[in-house]
């Protein structure tokens, strides 16, 4: 629904006031702080009209207005200005990535914490590496008589996991790693599973080693999402309601619910904002940014917070973190 310029200014004023204070705002306060050239009576009439349109509501008869979920959606889609991070904020984000990132998990965990600290909301990060990370080399090293360390180097980092392979000599492990590298180098991680039948038929001698390695890597990759700052949800008055807090924590603890949001948030590079993701009374929003790095590797980040979220700040932080990750991975 198209709003007049004056209604847009008033809705923008109510939303931005609510973002900063969390409190209702009166027509008099709107006039004094945002629209000094418009009479208080005119503002009251516009507020009533915006309320009838479903963009505003009031908690009590004599109280000021607050935005509804639809009001926030309208603001985000049409009225929200961009917010540029300060030099200090950019420097703080980039400083978290000065140390070498040695694994996919390291990238995810570091990114999630950086986003959460910068926004003061919970954050989620998904690296779509299982299907698309390209294998460079596979090595197997002896830790003890039965325990071996499987190292898979990919173009997005290193995956390393312990595997129980029994008493196998290091010479045999070196040969197995060499053969696996020949088979899988240049192929995505998903091809490990695709080649299981070929290995069992053509390379019987190493069948047990190969199958154990494939199972170990597949099991390791079940954890796809890094989450940081869950406790920050409790800083916002919207979640003083125990049921709303439980719903928020349940979402952040459930990879099966988070993964579709992160994987399908955008068909390509870009940002998507999902307001009130748990229903009309949920008070929970997610800002997701999906980017492509190294051509076709999906890197999805998200900020989880109340509907009364600083969306512009969240978007700027997600973009800065994603750009930093792109720079790092492009140089490797």
N, C-alpha and C positions, 0 to 999 in steps of 0.2 A: 504494500500500500504506500503510495507516494505521499509524503508529508510536505507541508509548506515549509519554507525556510525558517519561519519563526518557530513552528513546532519542532523542527529538527534541532534548533538551537536550545530549546527548552528541554527536550528529551536528552540531548547531549549533556546539558548542565546537570540534570538529575542523576544521570548515570555516573558522570565523573565525580560528582559530590559524594555519591554512594560508594564509589571505589575508594575514595580517600578517607571517608569517615565511617562508613557503614551505617549511618543514621539517615532518617528521613530529612527532606529539605522542604522548607516552606516557600510560598510564592514570594514573600518579602525577602528571604535570603537569596533566592534566585535573582531577584531584581538588583539587590545590592552587590552581589558577587559576580553576576554573569551578564545581566541585561539591564543596565541602568537607564537605557533610553525607552524601555517598555514599562507601562504602568503595572502596578501590582494586580489591579483588577483584570487587566488583559491576560496577564500570566496565569491568574486563577482560572479564567475561562479556558485557556489552552491546556492547562493541567487536567481539567475535567474532561476535555475532549480526548486527550491522550489516554486518560484512564478508561473512557468508554471504548476506545480502540484497542484496549488490552495491553498497552505498553507500560502503564504505570498502575500502582495501587497505593492504598494508604492503610496503615495498621490500625489506626483509631480514627474516629470521626474528626477530631480536632488536630490530628497529626499531619505532618507534611507527607510528601510522596516518596516512594521508592520504586525502582524499576522492577517490572515483572521479568520472567524468563524471556518472554517475547520482546520486551524492551531492550534487554541485553543483546538479543539476537539482532535486532534492528540496528543497534549501535555498532556492533561488531561488523556487520555486513556493509553498512553504508556511511557511518558517521565517525568511526574510530580513526584518529590520526596515527601516523607512524611515530614510533618513539626511538630515538637514536641513543644508544648506550654511551655513557661518558667514557673518556679515555681511560679512566681508572678502572671502570667495569670491564672494558675490553682487555686491559692489561691483566686483571685478575683472572679472567677466563683463560687467556692464552698461557699464563704462567703455570696453570695446572697441567699443561701438556708439554712442558719443556723436557721432562725426562722421557727416555725412549719407551714407547709402548710396545711390549714384547708379545702380546697375545690379543686375540679377539676379546677375551673376557676382560683384559686390562683396559682396552678401549671403552668397552661398555660401562664398566664400573666407574672409571674416571669421568666419563661423560655424564653419567647419571648424577654423580655427586656434584660436579661442576654446575650443572643446570639447577639442581635443587638449591645449592648455596647462593647462586646468582639471583634466583627468583623468589626464594623463601617459600616454595611450594614443594610438594612431592614431585618426583620425576621418574620417567620410565624410558628405557632405551632398548631398541631391538636392532640387531645387526643381522640382516638376511644373508648369512654366510653359509648356511648348511647346503643350500642348493647351488650357490654361485661362486663361492670362494674357490680359486683355482689352486690345485695341488702343485707344489714345486718339487718337494722331496719328502721321502719317508725314511726315518731312521729308527732303529730299535736298539736300546742300550741295556746292559745288565745292571740291575740294582742289587739283587741277591740271587740265590740259586733258582728261585721260581719267579720272582718279581722282576719285570722288565719295564723300562720307560719307553713308550711309543711317542715319537715326535713327528708331527706332520706339519711341514712348513707350507704355508699358503701365501698368496699375494696379499692377503689381509692380515697376516700375522701367523703366529705359531700356536698349534694345538698340541698340548702334551698331556698324556694320561698314563697312569700305571695299569699294567695288565699282568695277569697270572698266566705265564706261558710254560710253566714247568721247567725242568732242567734242560735247557737248550743252550748250546755253546754260542759264544759271541760270533764265531765264524759263520755259523748257520744264520744267526740274526742279521749279520751284515749282508749275507747273500739274499735273505728274504727281503730286506729293506731295498736292496739294489733292484731286485725283480719287481717289487711293488712300485718303485719309482719309475721304472721303465714302462709299466702298464698304465700308471695313473698320472704321470707328470703332464701338465697342460689340461687336465680334465677337472670338472667340478667335484667337490666333496661328495655330492650325491652319487657319483659314479662308483664309489666304493661298493655300495650295495648292489648296483647294477651288474658288477663283475663277479659277484659271489659264485654264480653257477660256473663260469669259465674257470675260476681258480680251483674249484672242487674237482673239475673234470681233467684239466690240463696240468695242474701243478699239485699233484696229490701229496708230494713230499712235504709241502709247506701249507697244506690245507688247514691244519689246526692253528698254526700261527696266524695265517691270513684271516680266518674266520674270527678268531679271538680279537684281533686288531680292529676289524670292521665292527664287531659288536661293541667294543670298548668306545670307539669314536662315536657310534650312533647313540649309545647311552649317554655319553658326555654331552651331546648336543641337545639333550632334552631341555636343558635350562637355556631358554632363548632370550630372556628379558632380564635386564638389570633394573632394580628399583632403588631409589634413594629418597630420604627425607619423609618417610611415611609419618613420622611423629609430628611433622610440621602441620599436618591437617588439623591437629588439635589446637593450633594457635588461633584459629578463626572461629568467631562466635557462632557461625552457621552450624558447626559440628559439636556444639555443646549438647545438642539433642543426641542421646545415646544411639538411637536407631540409625540416624544419619551417619554418625561416626563409624558404626559397625559396617554399614553399606560401603563406605569409602575404603575402609581397611580390607574388607572382603574383595573388593575390586582389585586393589593393589597387590593382594596376595594370590590372585587367580590368573595365572599365565594364559589359561584357555580363554578367558574373557578379554584380557588385554591384547593378546596377539592379533586377533582380527581387527581391532581398532588401529593398531600400529601398522599392520601389513596392508590394510585396505584404506588407510587414511587419505591416500592420494594416488592417482594413476601414474604420477610422475613426480618430478621435483615440485615441492610446494607445501603450503600450510593449510591445515583444515582445523576448524574449531567446532567441537561438539559440546553444546551447552545442555546441561541437565541430562547427563548420559544415563542416569538410573531411573528416570521418570520425572513427572511434573513436580514432585515434592522432594527430589533428591538433593538439590543444591550442590551438585558436583559437575564440574566441566573439565574437558581435556583439550588442550591445544597440542596438535601433533604436526610435526614437520618431517616430511619424507624427502630424502635426497638420494641421488645416485653418485656413487664414487667409483673411480676407475671404470667408468663406462656403464656397468650394469649391476653393481653391488648395491643393494638397498640398505640405507642407514636411516632408521626412523627414531625420532626423539619425541618425547611428550612431557607436558607439564600438567599435573593434576591438582586441582584446587577448587575453591568454591565458585559458584556462578559469579559472585562478586570478585572476579579475578582481574588483575592488571594484564589484560590480553596483549596489549601493545608491547609491554615489557617482556612478556613470555615469548612472543614471536621474535623479538630482537635477540634474546638470549639463545633461543634454539638455532637461529640462523648463524650467529657468531660461533657457537660450538660446532655446528655442522661444517661451516667454512674452515674452521681450524682442523677438523678431522680430515677434510678433503685435502688440505695442504700437506698434512703429514703423510697420508697414504699415497698421494701422488709423487712424493719425493722418494718413497721407498722402492 
